[in-house]
Amino acid sequence: MHYDRSDQGGAQQSRGHHLKQHELAERWKVSGRTLEKWRQTRRGPPYLLIGGAVRYRIEDVLAYEASRLQEALR
Protein backbone atom coordinates (compact mmCIF):
# COMPACT_ATOMS: atom_id res chain seq x y z
CA MET A 1 0.00 0.00 0.00
CA HIS A 2 1.28 3.47 -0.87
CA TYR A 3 1.16 6.25 1.72
CA ASP A 4 1.33 9.88 0.72
CA ARG A 5 3.37 12.04 3.11
CA SER A 6 2.31 15.56 2.17
CA ASP A 7 2.65 18.63 4.31
CA GLN A 8 -0.63 17.85 6.10
CA GLY A 9 1.11 17.55 9.45
CA GLY A 10 3.08 14.53 8.23
CA ALA A 11 0.04 12.28 8.51
CA GLN A 12 0.12 8.93 6.84
CA GLN A 13 -2.81 9.04 4.47
CA SER A 14 -4.64 6.13 2.98
CA ARG A 15 -6.13 6.72 -0.46
CA GLY A 16 -4.70 10.24 -0.58
CA HIS A 17 -7.23 12.30 1.34
CA HIS A 18 -8.67 9.99 3.99
CA LEU A 19 -7.40 8.53 7.25
CA LYS A 20 -8.36 5.15 8.59
CA GLN A 21 -9.33 4.91 12.26
CA HIS A 22 -5.96 3.48 13.29
CA GLU A 23 -4.13 6.24 11.37
CA LEU A 24 -6.05 8.98 13.17
CA ALA A 25 -5.58 7.20 16.50
CA GLU A 26 -1.83 7.09 15.86
CA ARG A 27 -1.76 10.76 14.81
CA TRP A 28 -3.53 11.86 18.00
CA LYS A 29 -1.98 9.25 20.31
CA VAL A 30 -5.37 7.90 21.40
CA SER A 31 -6.83 4.43 21.13
CA GLY A 32 -9.13 3.30 18.37
CA ARG A 33 -11.69 2.62 21.10
CA THR A 34 -11.56 6.31 22.09
CA LEU A 35 -12.42 7.30 18.52
CA GLU A 36 -15.28 4.77 18.54
CA LYS A 37 -16.67 6.28 21.75
CA TRP A 38 -16.36 9.77 20.29
CA ARG A 39 -18.35 8.71 17.23
CA GLN A 40 -21.08 7.25 19.45
CA THR A 41 -21.29 10.48 21.46
CA ARG A 42 -20.93 12.79 18.43
CA ARG A 43 -17.54 14.13 19.48
CA GLY A 44 -14.51 14.49 17.27
CA PRO A 45 -14.34 15.21 13.56
CA PRO A 46 -16.99 14.16 11.05
CA TYR A 47 -16.41 10.75 9.47
CA LEU A 48 -17.50 8.74 6.48
CA LEU A 49 -18.95 5.26 6.72
CA ILE A 50 -18.37 3.49 3.43
CA GLY A 51 -19.24 -0.18 3.17
CA GLY A 52 -18.88 -0.50 6.95
CA ALA A 53 -15.42 1.11 6.97
CA VAL A 54 -14.84 4.36 8.86
CA ARG A 55 -12.78 7.01 7.11
CA TYR A 56 -11.89 10.56 8.15
CA ARG A 57 -11.36 13.20 5.47
CA ILE A 58 -8.03 14.92 6.10
CA GLU A 59 -9.64 18.36 5.64
CA ASP A 60 -12.15 17.53 8.41
CA VAL A 61 -9.35 16.35 10.70
CA LEU A 62 -7.36 19.55 10.07
CA ALA A 63 -10.45 21.72 10.65
CA TYR A 64 -11.20 19.88 13.90
CA GLU A 65 -7.62 20.31 15.07
CA ALA A 66 -7.76 24.03 14.26
CA SER A 67 -11.01 24.39 16.19
CA ARG A 68 -9.35 22.84 19.25
CA LEU A 69 -6.40 25.27 19.37
CA GLN A 70 -5.98 26.88 22.76
CA GLU A 71 -4.13 30.11 23.34
CA ALA A 72 -1.65 30.16 26.18
CA LEU A 73 -2.80 32.05 29.24
CA ARG A 74 -0.77 35.17 29.89
C-alpha positions in Angstrom: 0.0 0.0 0.0 1.3 3.5 -0.9 1.2 6.3 1.7 1.3 9.9 0.7 3.4 12.0 3.1 2.3 15.6 2.2 2.6 18.6 4.3 -0.6 17.8 6.1 1.1 17.5 9.4 3.1 14.5 8.2 0.0 12.3 8.5 0.1 8.9 6.8 -2.8 9.0 4.5 -4.6 6.1 3.0 -6.1 6.7 -0.5 -4.7 10.2 -0.6 -7.2 12.3 1.3 -8.7 10.0 4.0 -7.4 8.5 7.3 -8.4 5.1 8.6 -9.3 4.9 12.3 -6.0 3.5 13.3 -4.1 6.2 11.4 -6.0 9.0 13.2 -5.6 7.2 16.5 -1.8 7.1 15.9 -1.8 10.8 14.8 -3.5 11.9 18.0 -2.0 9.2 20.3 -5.4 7.9 21.4 -6.8 4.4 21.1 -9.1 3.3 18.4 -11.7 2.6 21.1 -11.6 6.3 22.1 -12.4 7.3 18.5 -15.3 4.8 18.5 -16.7 6.3 21.8 -16.4 9.8 20.3 -18.4 8.7 17.2 -21.1 7.2 19.5 -21.3 10.5 21.5 -20.9 12.8 18.4 -17.5 14.1 19.5 -14.5 14.5 17.3 -14.3 15.2 13.6 -17.0 14.2 11.0 -16.4 10.8 9.5 -17.5 8.7 6.5 -19.0 5.3 6.7 -18.4 3.5 3.4 -19.2 -0.2 3.2 -18.9 -0.5 6.9 -15.4 1.1 7.0 -14.8 4.4 8.9 -12.8 7.0 7.1 -11.9 10.6 8.1 -11.4 13.2 5.5 -8.0 14.9 6.1 -9.6 18.4 5.6 -12.1 17.5 8.4 -9.4 16.4 10.7 -7.4 19.5 10.1 -10.5 21.7 10.7 -11.2 19.9 13.9 -7.6 20.3 15.1 -7.8 24.0 14.3 -11.0 24.4 16.2 -9.4 22.8 19.3 -6.4 25.3 19.4 -6.0 26.9 22.8 -4.1 30.1 23.3 -1.6 30.2 26.2 -2.8 32.1 29.2 -0.8 35.2 29.9 
